[in-house]
Amino acid sequence: MADSTSPQPETVDLGELIALCAVDTGLFGSTFFPRAMRDRPPPMHEVWDRLLDDTSIRYLNLVAPRGFAKTTKLRVFAAKRIAYGLSHTILYIGASEDHARRSIMWLQRNIANRDPSTGAFVPTEFARTFGLRPGAKWNETEIEIYVGVDERPVWILGAGITGNIRGINFDDYRPDLIVIDDGLTDENTATPDQRNKVNDLVYKALKESLAPRSDEPNAKLVLLNTPHNPDDLTGIATKDPLFVSARFSCWTPETEDLPVEHQRSAWEHVKPTLDLRKEKLAAIQMNRYSSWAAENECKLVTAERSAFRVNWLRYWDEDAQRPPPMFCVVAIDPVPPPSDVQLAKGLNKKDFETVGVVGRFRGNYYLLDYEKNRERGHNPDWTVMTAFGLASKWRAARLVIQGINYERVLKYVLEKEMGRQRRFWPVNTLAGDKRSKFNRIVSTLQGPASQGRFFISKTHSDFIAQFETYPAIPHEDLLDMVALGMSDLVNPYLELADDDWSSGGDNDDYPEIEFKRACP
């Protein structure tokens, strides 16, 4: 017999539970669909729930990575709209009819199942709680559900995105909820014609068939997909001011733009951080980062829109060897002190300070090493310490910064610290370049890289990712740093020393000079 003084489990009144689930979709899902919601949800699911439940949003476009339970969340969302009487005519669209059919069958199983001995429907706990029972239609692609004591019917139809879904209505009512669940595939986004076909279907047929607010104030069109192409359904919706769009990555928002070794999974319970990091590094090394980034980071990289080609890169550690001794410089791409506005926004779009070593040998350019501050914003102590450390490690000839704005102050800070430490390197301040950052990066890197004269290490995964995706990236700090160092090394006298005199070159074309003493 249990001790009367031991704590007793709390019980919640059914009416109170229903009220709580109305405002907490996560609680609704875990209460009535524990098998589907068995994993601890990631924080992004709370954001999805808020956007899905917001009745003021008529058109919603959510872009999310693979494996983050998109289909399960949309099924629970549709079940909640049915249970609380927010939807009466639902059109459920999948990549194929089979995909949509599985979601319709999931709803069937969670409302009623047939007794094997009698063939009669046996309602689930979810159905009993909200007064749901099967109607006249009860097949794999179309079901009818009676709701509540007045038994108002709810119709649900499942179809593939390329099927015949124009002009859909049930009993003279147009859909008040249209769900497009992961409707994009490699096949239906492969060509402009295929993308236009899907886009026209959604924007000209489905969007216009959504019930007007006069009939259903809570009517909603929901897209939840993984992107495939900048001009696919999600890409067009992102540009459409009628849609509320939100993009999510497999990494936490705080670490999404950090180096791979500092990125953390947005769903640690299902997608462990170490596994994601290994996958990303492997994709980069196998030149498959563009497809991996689309599926997991929801970043689109296409050859037509990229400034560089990843197959241009060459690797100085191909045979696990160090690069030859060379003339090298330390390039510094600092971050100026933040403004009041940037501080108020939590440095959300502030770049990362980057310091790297760039070398030149016999007409080839080498990215030898780099460090990236994992914290956003201004940190001159980190900049000075890192620059001096890399300069000592690689025996750099000088430090290089741009001669604009904050960099002039940084030059003073560097030289003052050199005097304190009694270690000295020249600080070369390049003349102010009035070109845009894009033009400066592309014009500097594109020539040597495209000619096979730019070498990096296979371990430089963050640089490779920026190189392959530029300019479709939020931060180009590593590219800017390398372009700065390479600009300093483009020197015809250095080319002469390496290519003509140091390595022999055309020396044989010149006769030897004989030296004789002038006096006995």
ZIDA-V666542 format. One record per residue. RES is the residue in one small letter. SS is DSSP state (hx for helix, st for strand, lp for the rest). OMEGA is omega as a letter, one per 30 degrees, with the letter a starting at -180 (NA if undefined). Layout:
BEGIN
res=RES ss=SS omega=OMEGA
res=RES ss=SS omega=OMEGA
END
This chain:
BEGIN
res=m ss=lp omega=a
res=a ss=lp omega=l
res=d ss=lp omega=a
res=s ss=lp omega=a
res=t ss=lp omega=a
res=s ss=lp omega=a
res=p ss=lp omega=a
res=q ss=lp omega=l
res=p ss=lp omega=a
res=e ss=lp omega=l
res=t ss=lp omega=a
res=v ss=lp omega=l
res=d ss=lp omega=a
res=l ss=hx omega=l
res=g ss=hx omega=l
res=e ss=hx omega=l
res=l ss=hx omega=l
res=i ss=hx omega=l
res=a ss=hx omega=l
res=l ss=hx omega=l
res=c ss=hx omega=l
res=a ss=hx omega=a
res=v ss=hx omega=a
res=d ss=lp omega=a
res=t ss=hx omega=l
res=g ss=hx omega=l
res=l ss=hx omega=l
res=f ss=hx omega=a
res=g ss=hx omega=a
res=s ss=hx omega=a
res=t ss=hx omega=a
res=f ss=hx omega=l
res=f ss=lp omega=a
res=p ss=lp omega=l
res=r ss=lp omega=l
res=a ss=lp omega=a
res=m ss=lp omega=a
res=r ss=lp omega=a
res=d ss=lp omega=l
res=r ss=lp omega=a
res=p ss=lp omega=l
res=p ss=lp omega=l
res=p ss=hx omega=a
res=m ss=hx omega=l
res=h ss=hx omega=l
res=e ss=hx omega=l
res=v ss=hx omega=l
res=w ss=hx omega=a
res=d ss=hx omega=l
res=r ss=hx omega=a
res=l ss=hx omega=l
res=l ss=hx omega=a
res=d ss=hx omega=a
res=d ss=lp omega=a
res=t ss=lp omega=l
res=s ss=lp omega=l
res=i ss=lp omega=a
res=r ss=lp omega=a
res=y ss=st omega=a
res=l ss=st omega=a
res=n ss=st omega=l
res=l ss=st omega=l
res=v ss=st omega=a
res=a ss=lp omega=a
res=p ss=lp omega=l
res=r ss=lp omega=l
res=g ss=lp omega=a
res=f ss=lp omega=l
res=a ss=lp omega=l
res=k ss=hx omega=a
res=t ss=hx omega=l
res=t ss=hx omega=a
res=k ss=hx omega=l
res=l ss=hx omega=l
res=r ss=hx omega=l
res=v ss=hx omega=l
res=f ss=hx omega=l
res=a ss=hx omega=l
res=a ss=hx omega=l
res=k ss=hx omega=l
res=r ss=hx omega=l
res=i ss=hx omega=a
res=a ss=hx omega=a
res=y ss=lp omega=l
res=g ss=lp omega=a
res=l ss=lp omega=a
res=s ss=lp omega=l
res=h ss=lp omega=l
res=t ss=st omega=a
res=i ss=st omega=l
res=l ss=st omega=a
res=y ss=st omega=a
res=i ss=st omega=l
res=g ss=st omega=l
res=a ss=lp omega=l
res=s ss=lp omega=l
res=e ss=hx omega=l
res=d ss=hx omega=l
res=h ss=hx omega=l
res=a ss=hx omega=a
res=r ss=hx omega=a
res=r ss=hx omega=l
res=s ss=hx omega=l
res=i ss=hx omega=l
res=m ss=hx omega=l
res=w ss=hx omega=l
res=l ss=hx omega=l
res=q ss=hx omega=a
res=r ss=hx omega=a
res=n ss=lp omega=l
res=i ss=lp omega=a
res=a ss=st omega=l
res=n ss=st omega=a
res=r ss=st omega=l
res=d ss=lp omega=a
res=p ss=lp omega=a
res=s ss=lp omega=a
res=t ss=lp omega=a
res=g ss=lp omega=a
res=a ss=lp omega=l
res=f ss=st omega=l
res=v ss=st omega=a
res=p ss=st omega=l
res=t ss=lp omega=l
res=e ss=hx omega=l
res=f ss=hx omega=a
res=a ss=hx omega=l
res=r ss=hx omega=a
res=t ss=hx omega=a
res=f ss=hx omega=l
res=g ss=lp omega=a
res=l ss=st omega=l
res=r ss=st omega=a
res=p ss=st omega=l
res=g ss=st omega=a
res=a ss=st omega=l
res=k ss=st omega=a
res=w ss=st omega=l
res=n ss=lp omega=a
res=e ss=lp omega=a
res=t ss=lp omega=a
res=e ss=st omega=l
res=i ss=st omega=l
res=e ss=st omega=a
res=i ss=st omega=l
res=y ss=st omega=a
res=v ss=st omega=l
res=g ss=lp omega=a
res=v ss=lp omega=l
res=d ss=lp omega=l
res=e ss=lp omega=l
res=r ss=st omega=a
res=p ss=st omega=l
res=v ss=st omega=a
res=w ss=st omega=l
res=i ss=st omega=l
res=l ss=st omega=l
res=g ss=st omega=a
res=a ss=st omega=l
res=g ss=st omega=a
res=i ss=lp omega=l
res=t ss=lp omega=a
res=g ss=lp omega=a
res=n ss=lp omega=a
res=i ss=lp omega=l
res=r ss=lp omega=l
res=g ss=lp omega=a
res=i ss=lp omega=l
res=n ss=lp omega=a
res=f ss=st omega=l
res=d ss=lp omega=l
res=d ss=lp omega=l
res=y ss=st omega=l
res=r ss=lp omega=a
res=p ss=lp omega=l
res=d ss=lp omega=l
res=l ss=st omega=l
res=i ss=st omega=a
res=v ss=st omega=l
res=i ss=st omega=a
res=d ss=st omega=l
res=d ss=lp omega=a
res=g ss=lp omega=a
res=l ss=lp omega=l
res=t ss=lp omega=l
res=d ss=lp omega=a
res=e ss=lp omega=a
res=n ss=lp omega=l
res=t ss=lp omega=a
res=a ss=lp omega=a
res=t ss=lp omega=l
res=p ss=hx omega=l
res=d ss=hx omega=l
res=q ss=hx omega=l
res=r ss=hx omega=l
res=n ss=hx omega=l
res=k ss=hx omega=l
res=v ss=hx omega=a
res=n ss=hx omega=l
res=d ss=hx omega=a
res=l ss=hx omega=a
res=v ss=hx omega=a
res=y ss=hx omega=a
res=k ss=hx omega=a
res=a ss=hx omega=a
res=l ss=hx omega=a
res=k ss=hx omega=a
res=e ss=hx omega=l
res=s ss=hx omega=l
res=l ss=lp omega=a
res=a ss=lp omega=l
res=p ss=lp omega=a
res=r ss=lp omega=l
res=s ss=lp omega=l
res=d ss=lp omega=a
res=e ss=lp omega=a
res=p ss=lp omega=a
res=n ss=lp omega=a
res=a ss=lp omega=a
res=k ss=st omega=l
res=l ss=st omega=a
res=v ss=st omega=l
res=l ss=st omega=l
res=l ss=st omega=a
res=n ss=st omega=l
res=t ss=lp omega=a
res=p ss=lp omega=l
res=h ss=lp omega=a
res=n ss=lp omega=l
res=p ss=lp omega=a
res=d ss=lp omega=l
res=d ss=lp omega=a
res=l ss=hx omega=a
res=t ss=hx omega=l
res=g ss=hx omega=l
res=i ss=hx omega=l
res=a ss=hx omega=l
res=t ss=hx omega=l
res=k ss=hx omega=a
res=d ss=lp omega=a
res=p ss=lp omega=l
res=l ss=lp omega=a
res=f ss=lp omega=l
res=v ss=st omega=a
res=s ss=st omega=l
res=a ss=st omega=l
res=r ss=st omega=a
res=f ss=lp omega=a
res=s ss=lp omega=l
res=c ss=lp omega=l
res=w ss=st omega=l
res=t ss=lp omega=a
res=p ss=lp omega=a
res=e ss=lp omega=a
res=t ss=lp omega=a
res=e ss=lp omega=a
res=d ss=lp omega=l
res=l ss=lp omega=l
res=p ss=lp omega=a
res=v ss=hx omega=a
res=e ss=hx omega=l
res=h ss=hx omega=l
res=q ss=lp omega=a
res=r ss=lp omega=a
res=s ss=st omega=l
res=a ss=lp omega=l
res=w ss=lp omega=a
res=e ss=lp omega=a
res=h ss=lp omega=a
res=v ss=lp omega=a
res=k ss=lp omega=a
res=p ss=lp omega=a
res=t ss=hx omega=a
res=l ss=hx omega=l
res=d ss=hx omega=l
res=l ss=hx omega=l
res=r ss=hx omega=l
res=k ss=hx omega=l
res=e ss=hx omega=a
res=k ss=hx omega=l
res=l ss=hx omega=l
res=a ss=hx omega=l
res=a ss=hx omega=l
res=i ss=hx omega=a
res=q ss=hx omega=l
res=m ss=lp omega=a
res=n ss=lp omega=l
res=r ss=lp omega=a
res=y ss=hx omega=a
res=s ss=hx omega=l
res=s ss=hx omega=l
res=w ss=hx omega=a
res=a ss=hx omega=l
res=a ss=hx omega=a
res=e ss=hx omega=a
res=n ss=hx omega=a
res=e ss=hx omega=a
res=c ss=lp omega=l
res=k ss=lp omega=a
res=l ss=lp omega=l
res=v ss=lp omega=l
res=t ss=lp omega=a
res=a ss=lp omega=a
res=e ss=lp omega=a
res=r ss=lp omega=a
res=s ss=lp omega=l
res=a ss=lp omega=a
res=f ss=lp omega=l
res=r ss=lp omega=a
res=v ss=hx omega=l
res=n ss=hx omega=l
res=w ss=hx omega=a
res=l ss=lp omega=l
res=r ss=st omega=a
res=y ss=st omega=a
res=w ss=lp omega=l
res=d ss=lp omega=a
res=e ss=lp omega=l
res=d ss=lp omega=l
res=a ss=lp omega=l
res=q ss=lp omega=l
res=r ss=lp omega=l
res=p ss=lp omega=l
res=p ss=lp omega=l
res=p ss=lp omega=a
res=m ss=lp omega=l
res=f ss=st omega=a
res=c ss=st omega=a
res=v ss=st omega=l
res=v ss=st omega=l
res=a ss=st omega=a
res=i ss=st omega=l
res=d ss=st omega=a
res=p ss=lp omega=l
res=v ss=lp omega=a
res=p ss=lp omega=l
res=p ss=lp omega=a
res=p ss=lp omega=l
res=s ss=lp omega=l
res=d ss=hx omega=l
res=v ss=hx omega=l
res=q ss=hx omega=l
res=l ss=hx omega=l
res=a ss=hx omega=l
res=k ss=lp omega=l
res=g ss=lp omega=a
res=l ss=lp omega=a
res=n ss=lp omega=a
res=k ss=lp omega=a
res=k ss=lp omega=l
res=d ss=lp omega=l
res=f ss=lp omega=l
res=e ss=lp omega=a
res=t ss=st omega=l
res=v ss=st omega=a
res=g ss=st omega=l
res=v ss=st omega=a
res=v ss=st omega=a
res=g ss=st omega=l
res=r ss=st omega=l
res=f ss=st omega=l
res=r ss=lp omega=l
res=g ss=lp omega=l
res=n ss=st omega=a
res=y ss=st omega=a
res=y ss=st omega=l
res=l ss=st omega=a
res=l ss=st omega=a
res=d ss=st omega=l
res=y ss=st omega=l
res=e ss=st omega=a
res=k ss=st omega=a
res=n ss=lp omega=a
res=r ss=lp omega=l
res=e ss=lp omega=l
res=r ss=lp omega=l
res=g ss=lp omega=a
res=h ss=lp omega=l
res=n ss=lp omega=a
res=p ss=hx omega=l
res=d ss=hx omega=l
res=w ss=hx omega=a
res=t ss=hx omega=a
res=v ss=hx omega=a
res=m ss=hx omega=a
res=t ss=hx omega=a
res=a ss=hx omega=l
res=f ss=hx omega=a
res=g ss=hx omega=l
res=l ss=hx omega=l
res=a ss=hx omega=l
res=s ss=hx omega=a
res=k ss=hx omega=a
res=w ss=hx omega=l
res=r ss=lp omega=a
res=a ss=lp omega=a
res=a ss=lp omega=a
res=r ss=st omega=l
res=l ss=st omega=a
res=v ss=st omega=l
res=i ss=st omega=l
res=q ss=st omega=a
res=g ss=lp omega=a
res=i ss=lp omega=l
res=n ss=lp omega=a
res=y ss=hx omega=a
res=e ss=hx omega=l
res=r ss=hx omega=l
res=v ss=hx omega=a
res=l ss=hx omega=l
res=k ss=hx omega=l
res=y ss=hx omega=l
res=v ss=hx omega=l
res=l ss=hx omega=a
res=e ss=hx omega=l
res=k ss=hx omega=l
res=e ss=hx omega=l
res=m ss=hx omega=l
res=g ss=hx omega=l
res=r ss=hx omega=a
res=q ss=hx omega=a
res=r ss=lp omega=l
res=r ss=lp omega=a
res=f ss=lp omega=l
res=w ss=lp omega=l
res=p ss=st omega=l
res=v ss=st omega=a
res=n ss=st omega=l
res=t ss=st omega=a
res=l ss=st omega=l
res=a ss=lp omega=a
res=g ss=lp omega=l
res=d ss=lp omega=a
res=k ss=lp omega=l
res=r ss=lp omega=l
res=s ss=lp omega=l
res=k ss=hx omega=l
res=f ss=hx omega=a
res=n ss=hx omega=a
res=r ss=hx omega=a
res=i ss=hx omega=a
res=v ss=hx omega=a
res=s ss=hx omega=a
res=t ss=hx omega=a
res=l ss=hx omega=a
res=q ss=hx omega=a
res=g ss=hx omega=l
res=p ss=hx omega=a
res=a ss=hx omega=a
res=s ss=hx omega=l
res=q ss=lp omega=l
res=g ss=lp omega=a
res=r ss=lp omega=l
res=f ss=st omega=a
res=f ss=st omega=l
res=i ss=st omega=l
res=s ss=lp omega=l
res=k ss=lp omega=l
res=t ss=lp omega=a
res=h ss=lp omega=a
res=s ss=hx omega=a
res=d ss=hx omega=l
res=f ss=hx omega=a
res=i ss=hx omega=l
res=a ss=hx omega=l
res=q ss=hx omega=a
res=f ss=hx omega=a
res=e ss=hx omega=a
res=t ss=hx omega=a
res=y ss=lp omega=g
res=p ss=lp omega=a
res=a ss=lp omega=l
res=i ss=lp omega=a
res=p ss=lp omega=a
res=h ss=lp omega=a
res=e ss=lp omega=a
res=d ss=hx omega=a
res=l ss=hx omega=l
res=l ss=hx omega=a
res=d ss=hx omega=l
res=m ss=hx omega=a
res=v ss=hx omega=l
res=a ss=hx omega=l
res=l ss=hx omega=l
res=g ss=hx omega=a
res=m ss=hx omega=l
res=s ss=hx omega=l
res=d ss=hx omega=a
res=l ss=hx omega=l
res=v ss=lp omega=a
res=n ss=lp omega=a
res=p ss=hx omega=l
res=y ss=hx omega=l
res=l ss=hx omega=l
res=e ss=hx omega=l
res=l ss=hx omega=a
res=a ss=hx omega=a
res=d ss=hx omega=a
res=d ss=hx omega=a
res=d ss=hx omega=a
res=w ss=hx omega=a
res=s ss=hx omega=a
res=s ss=lp omega=l
res=g ss=lp omega=l
res=g ss=lp omega=a
res=d ss=lp omega=a
res=n ss=hx omega=a
res=d ss=hx omega=a
res=d ss=hx omega=a
res=y ss=lp omega=l
res=p ss=lp omega=l
res=e ss=lp omega=l
res=i ss=lp omega=l
res=e ss=lp omega=l
res=f ss=lp omega=l
res=k ss=lp omega=l
res=r ss=lp omega=a
res=a ss=lp omega=a
res=c ss=lp omega=a
res=p ss=lp omega=NA
END
